[in-house]
């Protein structure tokens, strides 16, 4: 019985090669940042406008209060006619009803003004928060994870860009994250490159995805003399 061929993939890749799941790069992250900010600002502005328009409806309540005061004063004026013979008793009853109507109008106006004020606040909060909180809940974890990853790699680069562990990490990260077409554009045999320790091209592509660059390392003077 013939022996089955053994894959030449590096350790960790035997048993089948998984398809890389594309992750966002720096351009997409920046685009998402702009989109999220525009979305948030748009809804907050709309919420403020709606809240202000509803709050302005308090003017109607103020008009009702003023009308109620006028009606109450009219009742007082009618009550002053109570001393007129023959009609005094009837005028007094009418004046009481007029004053009661005026007080009721004033109470309704005050209640509606308070209700309008509370409604303006509730509408502004609802319009501003309901469309934005779910988006923030979905985007914030992605943004925080991205920021932590970039900061960690940046610190590692600052500590020493020639770190072989960092170089291999970036290369393997590129194999796991880059879409197929982009991965093949970097290397014709990415898994073979990993196995052979050829990490430079893949690592540089991963740094490009993160929006990072290596700092130029000055050539030592002694090395320069030897090359002459």
Secondary structure, 3 states (H helix, E strand, C coil): CCCCCCCCCCCCCCCCCCCCCCCCCHHHHHHHHHHHHHHHHHHHHHHHHHHHHHHHCHHHHHHHHHHHHHHHHHHHHHHHHHHCCCCHHHHHHHHHHHHHHHHHHHHHHHHHHHHHHHHHHHHHHHHHHHHHHHHHHHHHHHHHHHHHHHHHHHHHHHHCCCCHHHHHHHHHHHHHHCCHHHHHHHCCCHHHHHHHCCCHHHHHHHHHHHCCCCCCCCCCHHHHHHHC
